Amino acid sequence: MSEYKKYDKFTGSTVIVTNDNFEKAARKFKKKVVESGLFQDLRERECYIKATTARKAAKNSARRRWLKKLEANQMPKKMY
């Protein structure tokens, strides 16, 4: 019988601490929260962002990605 059977009543992001190893459990919990996207969702809902501001930010980030791609594909300058 598995020792995890008694923890079936817990739902969501839970981590079981074994052998008093809290640091390892904290790392596992942090990884679960990041992978689930919960933390990012909370940061996005922290304050309201107007639609025009969101579009402007998306356009700026797309422009930066495009310029970075152009710079990566560019031939190096001649140094003579």
Backbone as JSON Lines, residues from 0, in Angstrom:
{"i":0,"aa":"M","n":[0.84,-1.18,0.0],"ca":[0.0,0.0,0.0],"c":[0.89,1.25,0.0]}
{"i":1,"aa":"S","n":[0.54,2.2,-0.79],"ca":[1.34,3.42,-0.93],"c":[1.09,4.37,0.23]}
{"i":2,"aa":"E","n":[2.13,5.08,0.62],"ca":[1.98,6.05,1.7],"c":[1.21,7.28,1.25]}
{"i":3,"aa":"Y","n":[1.06,7.47,-0.08],"ca":[0.37,8.63,-0.61],"c":[-1.14,8.47,-0.62]}
{"i":4,"aa":"K","n":[-1.65,7.29,-0.32],"ca":[-3.1,7.05,-0.32],"c":[-3.81,7.95,0.7]}
{"i":5,"aa":"K","n":[-3.15,8.19,1.84],"ca":[-3.82,8.98,2.86],"c":[-3.85,10.47,2.51]}
{"i":6,"aa":"Y","n":[-3.11,10.88,1.46],"ca":[-3.1,12.28,1.05],"c":[-3.98,12.54,-0.16]}
{"i":7,"aa":"D","n":[-4.81,11.6,-0.55],"ca":[-5.66,11.75,-1.72],"c":[-6.7,12.85,-1.55]}
{"i":8,"aa":"K","n":[-7.03,13.22,-0.33],"ca":[-8.05,14.24,-0.13],"c":[-7.57,15.64,-0.49]}
{"i":9,"aa":"F","n":[-6.25,15.85,-0.59],"ca":[-5.71,17.15,-0.95],"c":[-5.8,17.34,-2.46]}
{"i":10,"aa":"T","n":[-6.12,18.55,-2.87],"ca":[-6.19,18.85,-4.3],"c":[-5.31,20.06,-4.59]}
{"i":11,"aa":"G","n":[-5.04,20.29,-5.86],"ca":[-4.23,21.44,-6.23],"c":[-2.75,21.12,-6.16]}
{"i":12,"aa":"S","n":[-1.95,22.14,-5.99],"ca":[-0.49,21.98,-5.93],"c":[-0.07,21.64,-4.51]}
{"i":13,"aa":"T","n":[0.13,20.36,-4.26],"ca":[0.56,19.92,-2.94],"c":[1.86,19.15,-3.07]}
{"i":14,"aa":"V","n":[2.67,19.25,-2.04],"ca":[3.93,18.53,-1.99],"c":[4.03,17.89,-0.61]}
{"i":15,"aa":"I","n":[4.45,16.65,-0.57],"ca":[4.57,15.93,0.7],"c":[6.02,16.03,1.18]}
{"i":16,"aa":"V","n":[6.2,16.49,2.41],"ca":[7.53,16.61,3.0],"c":[7.9,15.27,3.6]}
{"i":17,"aa":"T","n":[9.01,14.68,3.11],"ca":[9.47,13.42,3.65],"c":[10.83,13.6,4.3]}
{"i":18,"aa":"N","n":[11.06,12.9,5.38],"ca":[12.32,12.92,6.12],"c":[12.71,14.34,6.54]}
{"i":19,"aa":"D","n":[11.74,15.15,6.87],"ca":[11.98,16.53,7.31],"c":[12.84,17.33,6.33]}
{"i":20,"aa":"N","n":[12.71,17.02,5.05],"ca":[13.48,17.72,4.03],"c":[12.61,18.82,3.42]}
{"i":21,"aa":"F","n":[12.51,19.93,4.16],"ca":[11.64,21.02,3.74],"c":[12.18,21.74,2.5]}
{"i":22,"aa":"E","n":[13.49,21.88,2.38],"ca":[14.07,22.6,1.25],"c":[13.72,21.92,-0.08]}
{"i":23,"aa":"K","n":[13.81,20.59,-0.09],"ca":[13.49,19.85,-1.3],"c":[12.0,20.0,-1.64]}
{"i":24,"aa":"A","n":[11.16,19.94,-0.62],"ca":[9.71,20.09,-0.83],"c":[9.39,21.49,-1.34]}
{"i":25,"aa":"A","n":[10.09,22.5,-0.83],"ca":[9.85,23.88,-1.27],"c":[10.24,24.04,-2.73]}
{"i":26,"aa":"R","n":[11.35,23.44,-3.14],"ca":[11.77,23.52,-4.54],"c":[10.74,22.84,-5.45]}
{"i":27,"aa":"K","n":[10.25,21.66,-5.02],"ca":[9.25,20.95,-5.81],"c":[7.97,21.77,-5.95]}
{"i":28,"aa":"F","n":[7.54,22.39,-4.83],"ca":[6.32,23.2,-4.85],"c":[6.48,24.4,-5.78]}
{"i":29,"aa":"K","n":[7.63,25.06,-5.69],"ca":[7.88,26.21,-6.55],"c":[7.84,25.81,-8.02]}
{"i":30,"aa":"K","n":[8.43,24.66,-8.34],"ca":[8.42,24.17,-9.72],"c":[7.0,23.87,-10.19]}
{"i":31,"aa":"K","n":[6.18,23.27,-9.32],"ca":[4.8,22.97,-9.68],"c":[4.01,24.23,-9.95]}
{"i":32,"aa":"V","n":[4.22,25.26,-9.12],"ca":[3.48,26.51,-9.28],"c":[3.88,27.2,-10.58]}
{"i":33,"aa":"V","n":[5.18,27.21,-10.89],"ca":[5.65,27.84,-12.12],"c":[5.13,27.1,-13.34]}
{"i":34,"aa":"E","n":[5.16,25.77,-13.31],"ca":[4.7,24.97,-14.44],"c":[3.19,25.1,-14.66]}
{"i":35,"aa":"S","n":[2.44,25.28,-13.59],"ca":[0.99,25.4,-13.74],"c":[0.58,26.76,-14.28]}
{"i":36,"aa":"G","n":[1.47,27.76,-14.2],"ca":[1.16,29.09,-14.7],"c":[0.37,29.92,-13.72]}
{"i":37,"aa":"L","n":[0.21,29.45,-12.52],"ca":[-0.57,30.16,-11.51],"c":[0.07,31.5,-11.14]}
{"i":38,"aa":"F","n":[1.38,31.49,-10.96],"ca":[2.09,32.7,-10.56],"c":[2.0,33.77,-11.65]}
{"i":39,"aa":"Q","n":[2.18,33.37,-12.9],"ca":[2.09,34.31,-14.02],"c":[0.68,34.87,-14.12]}
{"i":40,"aa":"D","n":[-0.32,34.04,-13.9],"ca":[-1.7,34.48,-13.95],"c":[-1.98,35.52,-12.87]}
{"i":41,"aa":"L","n":[-1.45,35.29,-11.67],"ca":[-1.64,36.26,-10.59],"c":[-0.97,37.59,-10.91]}
{"i":42,"aa":"R","n":[0.2,37.55,-11.52],"ca":[0.89,38.78,-11.87],"c":[0.11,39.55,-12.94]}
{"i":43,"aa":"E","n":[-0.49,38.84,-13.88],"ca":[-1.27,39.51,-14.92],"c":[-2.54,40.14,-14.36]}
{"i":44,"aa":"R","n":[-3.14,39.52,-13.37],"ca":[-4.39,40.02,-12.79],"c":[-4.18,41.03,-11.67]}
{"i":45,"aa":"E","n":[-2.92,41.34,-11.38],"ca":[-2.62,42.25,-10.28],"c":[-3.24,43.63,-10.52]}
{"i":46,"aa":"C","n":[-3.17,44.12,-11.75],"ca":[-3.79,45.38,-12.08],"c":[-4.33,45.31,-13.51]}
{"i":47,"aa":"Y","n":[-5.3,46.14,-13.8],"ca":[-5.92,46.12,-15.13],"c":[-5.02,46.85,-16.12]}
{"i":48,"aa":"I","n":[-4.85,46.26,-17.29],"ca":[-4.09,46.88,-18.38],"c":[-5.07,47.13,-19.52]}
{"i":49,"aa":"K","n":[-5.14,48.38,-19.94],"ca":[-6.07,48.73,-21.01],"c":[-5.69,48.01,-22.29]}
{"i":50,"aa":"A","n":[-6.66,47.82,-23.15],"ca":[-6.44,47.09,-24.4],"c":[-5.41,47.8,-25.28]}
{"i":51,"aa":"T","n":[-5.47,49.13,-25.33],"ca":[-4.52,49.86,-26.18],"c":[-3.1,49.72,-25.64]}
{"i":52,"aa":"T","n":[-2.95,49.71,-24.33],"ca":[-1.63,49.55,-23.73],"c":[-1.09,48.15,-24.0]}
{"i":53,"aa":"A","n":[-1.95,47.15,-23.93],"ca":[-1.53,45.77,-24.21],"c":[-1.11,45.62,-25.67]}
{"i":54,"aa":"R","n":[-1.88,46.21,-26.58],"ca":[-1.52,46.15,-28.0],"c":[-0.2,46.85,-28.27]}
{"i":55,"aa":"K","n":[0.01,48.0,-27.63],"ca":[1.25,48.75,-27.81],"c":[2.45,47.96,-27.3]}
{"i":56,"aa":"A","n":[2.3,47.31,-26.16],"ca":[3.38,46.5,-25.6],"c":[3.68,45.31,-26.49]}
{"i":57,"aa":"A","n":[2.63,44.68,-27.03],"ca":[2.83,43.53,-27.91],"c":[3.53,43.96,-29.19]}
{"i":58,"aa":"K","n":[3.16,45.12,-29.73],"ca":[3.79,45.62,-30.95],"c":[5.26,45.95,-30.7]}
{"i":59,"aa":"N","n":[5.56,46.56,-29.56],"ca":[6.95,46.88,-29.24],"c":[7.79,45.62,-29.06]}
{"i":60,"aa":"S","n":[7.23,44.6,-28.41],"ca":[8.0,43.37,-28.22],"c":[8.22,42.65,-29.54]}
{"i":61,"aa":"A","n":[7.22,42.7,-30.44],"ca":[7.38,42.09,-31.76],"c":[8.45,42.83,-32.55]}
{"i":62,"aa":"R","n":[8.49,44.13,-32.47],"ca":[9.5,44.92,-33.16],"c":[10.9,44.6,-32.63]}
{"i":63,"aa":"R","n":[11.03,44.47,-31.31],"ca":[12.33,44.11,-30.71],"c":[12.78,42.72,-31.16]}
{"i":64,"aa":"R","n":[11.84,41.77,-31.22],"ca":[12.19,40.42,-31.71],"c":[12.65,40.48,-33.16]}
{"i":65,"aa":"W","n":[11.95,41.27,-33.98],"ca":[12.29,41.38,-35.38],"c":[13.68,42.01,-35.55]}
{"i":66,"aa":"L","n":[13.97,43.08,-34.8],"ca":[15.28,43.73,-34.89],"c":[16.39,42.79,-34.41]}
{"i":67,"aa":"K","n":[16.1,42.01,-33.39],"ca":[17.09,41.04,-32.89],"c":[17.37,39.99,-33.95]}
{"i":68,"aa":"K","n":[16.32,39.54,-34.65],"ca":[16.49,38.55,-35.7],"c":[17.31,39.13,-36.86]}
{"i":69,"aa":"L","n":[17.03,40.39,-37.23],"ca":[17.8,41.04,-38.28],"c":[19.27,41.16,-37.91]}
{"i":70,"aa":"E","n":[19.51,41.52,-36.67],"ca":[20.89,41.68,-36.19],"c":[21.64,40.35,-36.2]}
{"i":71,"aa":"A","n":[20.95,39.27,-35.87],"ca":[21.58,37.95,-35.85],"c":[21.92,37.48,-37.26]}
{"i":72,"aa":"N","n":[21.1,37.85,-38.26],"ca":[21.33,37.42,-39.63],"c":[22.29,38.31,-40.4]}
{"i":73,"aa":"Q","n":[22.67,39.43,-39.79],"ca":[23.52,40.39,-40.47],"c":[24.97,39.91,-40.52]}
{"i":74,"aa":"M","n":[25.66,40.24,-41.62],"ca":[27.07,39.89,-41.75],"c":[27.89,40.76,-40.8]}
{"i":75,"aa":"P","n":[28.97,40.22,-40.25],"ca":[29.8,41.04,-39.34],"c":[30.49,42.15,-40.13]}
{"i":76,"aa":"K","n":[30.76,43.26,-39.42],"ca":[31.43,44.38,-40.04],"c":[32.86,44.02,-40.39]}
{"i":77,"aa":"K","n":[33.36,44.59,-41.47],"ca":[34.77,44.4,-41.83],"c":[35.6,45.32,-40.96]}
{"i":78,"aa":"M","n":[36.61,44.79,-40.38],"ca":[37.44,45.58,-39.46],"c":[38.8,45.9,-40.09]}
{"i":79,"aa":"Y","n":[38.81,46.43,-41.33],"ca":[40.09,46.81,-41.94],"c":[39.99,48.17,-42.59]}
